[in-house]
Structures are given as structure tokens and as C-alpha cells.
Amino acid sequence: MTSAKSARRPHHWRRDLIELAALFTAVAVADAIANLIGHQPDGPYLLMASAVALVATAAFHTWWARRHSHAPPSDEADAVPVGAGAAGGTGTSAGGAAGAGGIVGAEETGTTLWRMRTTVLDAPGSLAALCTALAGLRVDILTLQTHPLAQGTVDEFLLRAPASLQAQELSRKIAAAGGASTWIERADAHDLVDTPTRVLSLATRTALDAAELPLALRQLLGRCTIHSLPAVSVTGRATGQSAPVEGVLEETVMRLRDPSGGVISVERPYLPFTPTEFARARALVELDARLGPRVPRSEDILTLPEGNEITVRRADRADLAAARAMHDRCSQDTLGLRYHGPVADADRYLDHLLSPRFGRTLAVQTASGRLVALGHLLWDGDETEVALLVEDDWQRRGIGSELLRRLVALAEEAGCDSVYAVTQSRNTGMVAAMRALELPLDYQIEEGTLVITARLSSEEAARPSAPTERARR
């Protein structure tokens, strides 16, 4: 603020010349008075009295000048920049409110981050009214995005508010300021990253790994459910799932054409998608289509307790032949524990599991290059499933536990709250591996099928477990 004021006050040399002339005149007058009074009997006392009066006058002038130079502007002066900012564009009005809130926010010891989205009329002054209401609540605007609609504009804010401010009070104030269809939820430190940086980061992750596309869409669009619907089922029948190249947007649902075939369906029932969000999601899918299949080629070499070395790496559809050969070497009992019944078409089923669109797969191979184990982390809408298959001759050596530990680490990296495994109650190896994770576990048994859910976050661990349809699926 000081630099802005000084920029509007140019330096004038005439004023400096006048002040210098006045200084010399004052010195000459003071010398004449001193010579005149100093030779009188009471001269020294008069000079001392004059000096004290001069010091007192200077002190009073300094106090008066400081008091009035720091006086707050009038209400009329405050009203002009806010209205002008709203008329001239969203950046100025939001910046003004953020600056005013920033001073207040520095004084607050306890604050809360909120994400808020509201719809306003596309008219000058609409956004300014919202910013004024937020400033009155001592709320700091950290970021602001605008999503133009056919009727009105959706404004999305990241706010830092006093901890005492409740969401209901904030919503009432926004409604009174002209906001409609207001949606508010708690935010965290991850939301402090500005939108262009976050989009570029998600695009980079998608470019490096095809399995990142569903996760990138979820982080881009917030709390939503994503399903990859293949064009052909694992049994070989057409599912009828398709979408035009440009995709389809239907308020709370968007359908995008999957480059690998089928449809990517994104649902967010609590908040309609905007055309801006739809365009961003479509751009990510188009990037994935242009780059084609890709999986990071990183390998970890581990030594088993008996001394044999194994390699753990990412797997994809290029490993289909090796995975099918491992299937042929597995016993029916091992396959039954993994798939809960006979596998009629292993090739098609493995092709589905190895697709990066449906999750991530880890493979274990021996020093000779033979594939002996597979671990799958499968995206299942809002939930995440883990599944293991270890060849008979390589069981009970710690391979399954190592794969499961790595899959859970991938799930945590992806931001998953929990993972679940569907198996049979007699599969003691899978039960032991899940218990070895040392995480809170939920057990559900239905018709001989055991569902074990591991909670990865303390928030999830505190929630009571609810009935699920996963066992039936």
C-alpha cells in the first residue's frame, strides 16, 4: 500500500528549493533574535523558554501528522474499488477481497480452509457483492475460478475462514449476497495448489503411466465416482457401452470415449459438472489416447529367505502370454481360491486384469525370467480391490505378503482410503497377509465368501463398516 501511494506522488524540485530557502531564513531570524535578547539581563531565560516552546510545538505537530496520515479511508472511498473491480473483471475484485482478508487472516490464530462453489448472475457487481460479504465475515479468498454457463456464472473459491465460522452462516451470507446453489465442504493443504499447476501435474502423471488416468480424473474433478466400462465383457459379449468422440455431458454425469475401447463414466451426484470441467477431463483423455499404452519400467530385485532372487516390476498386456503360462502351471485349487470358481476364458480375463485402465498390476519373475506371481490393484468405483495369485511351487515364501505390501503402498500413493480383498474363509494365506499389514481390518462373510477391508486412513478407520454388495459381485 505504501509503495502504491508513493508512486502517485512524483518528486518536485521546486518544493525542495522553497524548503531550503525557508530553513536559511529561519536560521537568520533566530540568530538576530539571539543577539537582541542575549544582551539583556533576562536574555538566557527567555531563550530557554523559547527553546522549550519550540520543542513542544514540534512534538505536537509530529503527533498530529502521524495520526491523520494513518487514518482509515472513508466508506465512500472503500466502495469505489470493489465496484470497479467487479465491473472490470473478476481478478481485481477477488484480489481486493483477498487482500483485505489477508490482513485479518494474519491476526487469526485458528483458521479453517473451505471450498465453496456458488452461482451468480453474469452482471457487473455480482462478484463484488460476494467478496464484500466474505470480507465482512473476516474470510480470506485464496483462489478463485470462474466457470461461465449459459445462464449465470459458477464461482469456485478456496477460502481461509476463522475457525468459529460455521458453514451454515457462510451459506446464509452468500445467499443474501446473491449466490445460488451454494455448495461448501472442508478443504485441506493439497487444495492450496493453484489450478494450472495441478492440471499440469496431473497431465504429467498421466503421460508417464496409463493407469493414472482414472486417478487424475478423480483428483481433477473432486469427490466423484469413475467407472471404466469395456465395450466387450470378460466373457466376450458386447456390452453396448459407447460414446461419441466429443463425449457426453449430462449435468452430474459425463461419459468419455475410452481410447482402449468402451466408455469412462464419471458421476458426481451432489454437484453438476460445468462445461469447463468437462473440457479439462476430455483433454486428459485425449492426451492418454495420443500417447498410447505405457507403463513405467522400474524393477526391484529381492532375495528370498532361501537365497533365491526375484524381480518385482509393473506388468501390462504385454505380459499376457507369460501370465497365461503361469495360469496353466497353477493347480485348480489355487485358481479357485483366486477367482472363486473355474475360469472359462483365462486369456480374456487376464487381458482385462492386465489393462492399466482398470488398475495396476505387479509381476514377480525369477532369475530365469519365468513369471510366478501377479498382484492386482483394481479401481472399483469409489473403492479399491487387491488380488493375488502365486504359483503353487512359490507359495509360503513371503511373495504374497511382499506383493500385498507394495499394492497397499500404491493405493496410499493414489489417495485411496481403503482396500479390500475378496476371498474364501479357508484361504489362510490371504488372511495372514492382510493381518500382517498391521492396519485396521473389517471382516464380512456371506455365503462362504470373505471380504477383508483394510482402512488406510484414520478417518476411514473411525467410520463404522456398512453392508456392501462386493461379496455378491
N, C-alpha and C positions, 0 to 999 in steps of 0.2 A: 504494500500500500504506500509506503514512504517513497519508494522509487518511482511509483506512478505519479505521485504528486509532484516530485521534483522535476519529472520530465515535462510537466505542464508549466513550469516556472523558469523561463530562459534567463540566463545571466545578463545583467545590464551594466555596462562600464560607467554610464553617467551616474547611476546611484552610488557607486563606489567613490567616484570623484567628489560628489557632494558630501558624503560621509567623511572623507578625508579633510575637506575644507572646514567642515564643522568642528572636527577634532582640533585642528590648529587654532581656530577661533576661540574654542573653549579654553585651550591652554593659555593663550594670550590674555584672555579676560581673567582667568584665575591668577596669573602672575601679577596683573595690575592690582587686583583686589588684595592679594597678599602683601604687596608693597605698601598699599594705602593703609591697611588695618594693622599690619605688623608693627608699625612705628608708634601706635597708640598704646596707652597703659594696659587696656584690656584686650589688646590685639590677639595674643596667643589663645585666650579662652574663646574668643569669637571664632577663630579659625578651627579650633577643635569642635565646637558646636556645629559649625557648618559641615565639617567632615562627617560627623555622626548623622546629621540630617541627610547628607548625600547618600551615605551607605544605606540608610533605612529606605530612602526613596528607590534606590536601585533594586533592593531586595523585594520591595513590594511590586515593582514593575516586572521583575522576573517571574514572581509567583503568579501574577495576573496573566502574563503572556502564556505561560505553560498551561494554566487552567483552560483558557479559551482555545488554544491551538489543538487540544486533545478532546474537545467537546464532541459528542456523537452527532452525526448528521441528523437533520430533521426527518420526520416521517415522509414529507413530500419528496425529499432527495432520495430516500430509500426506494420509493415506489417507482421511480423512473427506470433504473437499470433492469429491474425484474421484468417490467412490461416490455421494455425494449428488447431484452434478451429473448423473450418468448416470441416476439414478432419477427426478430431477425433470424432465429434458428434455435434448435434445441441445445446446442453446445453452450451458448452464453448463459441461458437461464439455469441450466444444470450446474455449470461451473460456479455461478453466483451462489446458489444454494449450498453447493458443496463447500465453498469457501467459508460461508457463514457457519455451517455446521461443523467445519473442521476446527474452528476456534473453540466451539463448545465441546466437541469431542475430546480435545486435548485436556479439558478440565475434568472430564468424567473418568472415574476410576473403574467403574464396571459398565461394560457395553455389550450389546448383542448384535450379531450380524443377521440380517433378514434379506431374503429375496422376495421382491414384490413385483407383480405384474398387474397392470390396470389398463383399461381402455378409456380414452378421452376423445373429445371431438377434435377434428382436424381444423382448428381455428386458432388465430393468434390469441395468446393469453391463457390457453388451456393448460399448457405445461407449466407456465409461470404460477398458476394457481396451485398446482400440486407442489411445486418447490416451496412456495410460501407456507403452505400447510405443514410441510415437513420441517422447515426451519422453525416454525412455531412450536414443534414438538421436540426441538433440540436434536434433530436427526441429521446425520451426515450422509450425503449422497456420494458413494464411492465410484460407482459406474452407472451408466445409463445407455440402454439400447432402445431404438425405436423400430417398430415393425408396422409399416403402413398397411392399411386394409382398405377395402372398397368403401367402407363406412367407418370413419374414425381412424385412430392410431393406437396401437398397443405399445405402452411404455414399460420397459422392464428395468427395475432398479436393483442395485445391490446397496443396502443401507447399513449404517452403523448407528444403532439407537441406544439410548440409555437402557440399562438392564431393567429398570422399573416400568418401561413402556410395554404394554400388552398388545398382542396382535389385534384384539377386538377394538381397542381405542384407536390404533393406527388405521384400521379399516374404516372406522366411522369418520375420521378426519378426512381420509382420501375421498370417501363418498360425498362428504359435504363440499369438497373442493372440485367435484365434477367427475371423479373417477367411477367407472362402472366395471362390473365383472372382475372385481379385485381378488387376487389370489396371493397369499402370503405364506411363506414357510421359512424355517430356520436355515441359515447358510453356514458354511464353515470357511476355514482359511483357504481351501482349494478354489473357492469362488472368487478370490481376490485377483486371480489371473485375468487379464483383460481378454475380451472375446477374440480378437485377431490372433493373439499369441496362443490361446487354447486351440483354436481351429487349426493353426499351422502345426502345433504339436500332435494333434490327432491325425492330421494328414500324413505326417512323418511316420507315426507308428503304423498306420495302415499301409503305407508304401513298403515298409520293411517286413510286414507279416500279414498275410491274408486273413489269418484268424482274428486279427484285431478289428475288423470292420464292424461286427456287431457291438463290440465294446466301445468303439469310437462313436457309433451312433447313439448308444445309451448315454455316454458322457456329454455328447453334444446337445442332446435333447432333454436331459434331465431324467427324472424318475419315469421310466416308460418300460413297456414290455415289448421285446423283439422276438419274432419267430422267423426262422428260415424254413420256408415251405417248399420242398422239392417238387419239380414237375413230374417225377416218377418216384413211386414209393419203393421201399426196400424189397417189396415182393414183385416189382416190375410193372405194376399197374399205373396208368396215368392218373394223376391227382386232379387235373384240371386247373391247377394254380398257374396263373399267368397275369401279366400286367403290361401295359404299353411301355414303350421306351421312355417316354417322358414321365412315367409314374402316375399315381392317382392320389389326390389329397381329398379326404372326406372328414373335415373338422378334426375329430380326435383320432383318426386312423389315416396312415399313409402307407401305400403299397408301392414298392420299388422293384423293378426287374432285377433279379439276381443274375450277375454275369455268368455264374456257373450253372444256371438253369433254375427255373422256379421263381419264387417271389420272396422278398424280405418285407414282412409286415411289422409295422411299428404302431403301437397303441398307447395312448395316454388319455384315459377316460376323464381325468379330473381337470384337464386343461387343453383346449383346442390348439392345434398346430397353426402357426402363421405361415404365410407364403415365404417369408424369409427363412424360417427353419426348414421348410420343405426344400427350398433351393440349396441350402447348405448340405442337407442329407443326400440329395441327389448328386451333388458334386463329389461327395466322398465315395458314393457307389460308382460313379463314372471313373474316378481315379483308380478304384480297385479293378474295374473292368479293363482299363487300358494297360495296367501293369501285368495282369495275368497271374497264374499260380506262382506262389513264392512262400518259402519257409526259411527262417534263419538256420544256417548250417553250423550250429555250435555243438561240440561234443565234450562229454566229461568221461574220463577213464577212471573206473573204480576197481578196487581189489576186494574180492570176496574173502570171508574168513578162511576158506580153504586154500587161498592163494590164486585162484583164477581171476583174470582181468575181464571186465565187461565195459562196454561203452554205452552211455545213455545219451540219446540225441532226440531231436524232433523228427517226426515222421509225417508223411503225407501220402497222397495217392500214388506216388512213385514207388512206394514200398508195398503195393498191393500184392505182387507175386510172392514176396518173401513172407508177408503176413498170411497168405493162403497156405503156403508150405508149412508154416508153424501150426496152423489150424489142423492140417492133415496129420501132424505128429501128436496132437493132443488127444487124450482119451475122451470118451463120450461123457464121463463123469465130470471132467474138468470143464468141458464145453457147456454141460448142463448147469453147472454152478454159475458160470459166467452169463449165459443167455437165458437161463430159467426154462430151458426146453431145447428141443432139437433145432438146428439151424438148417433150413431148407436150401437157402441160396447164400452160401458164405461169401462168394465174390461180390454180390450186390450189397450185402450187409456191410462187409468190410469197406467197400468203396464209399458208403455213406459215413462210416465212422472215421475214416481217414481224411475226409473232406475238411479243410480248415474253416469252412463256413459254419460248421456245427460245433466247433471247439478246437482243442489242441490235443495232440497225441504224442506221447513219448514212447520210444522204442529202445529195447535193450538188445544188444548183439554181442556175440562172443568175439574172441580174438580172431577166429576164422571167418567172421562176417555173418554167422548164422543169427537170424532173428529168433529170440527165445522168450520175449515178453513184450506186452503192449499195455500202456496205461492211457486212458482217455479222460479228458476233462470236457464235458459236453454242456453247451449252453442250452438250458431248458426254460425258455421264457425268463421269468424273474429268478429262477433257481439254477443251480449248477450241480451236475451229476458227475461222480467219479466212478470209473470202472476199471478193473484189472483182469488181465489174462496172462498167466505164466505157464509155460510148457511144463509138463509133468516132471521131467528129469531135472528141472531147475527150480522146483519149488522147495520151500523150507530152507532157503539160503539167504533170506533177507532182501530178495529182489523186489517182492511186492511192497514191503514196507518202504523201501527207498523210492519206488515209483510213486507211492501214495504221498509221501512227504513232499516230493517235488511237485506233484499235481496240486496239493493244497497251497504250496508257496505260489504257484502260478495263479490260483484262484484269489489269493490275497492281493497279489500284484494287480489283478484285474478289478479289484474293488468289490469282490463278492462277499456277502455277509455270512454265507454258509455253503456247505457242500453236503450232498447226500449220496449214499450208496445203496443200491437195491440188490439184495442177495437172498440166500436161504439161511435159515437159522442153523443149519448143520455146517455152514461154511465157516468153520472156526478160524481159518487163516485170515479171512477178510475182517472178521470181528476183532481179532487180535491186532491187526494192522491199524484199524480205526482207533482202538483204545490206546495204542502206542503213540498216537498224535498228541495225547495229553490235552485234549480240548473238551469243552462241554459237549456231551453227546445226548441225543434223543433217540429212543428206540420205539419203533412201531411195527407190530406184527399183524398181518392179515392174510388168512388162508395159507399159512406156511411161508409167506414172503416177508422178509425182514428189511425194513427201511431204517438205516442209521444216518442221522443228520448230525454233522459237526458244526458248531457255531464258531465262526471265525472272529467275531467282534463281541465286545462286552455288551453292546446294545442288543444284539440278537440273542445273546445268552440269557438276558434278563426277560425276554418275551416268553410267555407260555406257548408250548407247542400246540398247534391246531391240527385237526384231522386233515388228511391230504389224500389226493387221488393218485399219488405217484405209484403206490403199490399196485393199483389196478392197471395203470398204464404199463 
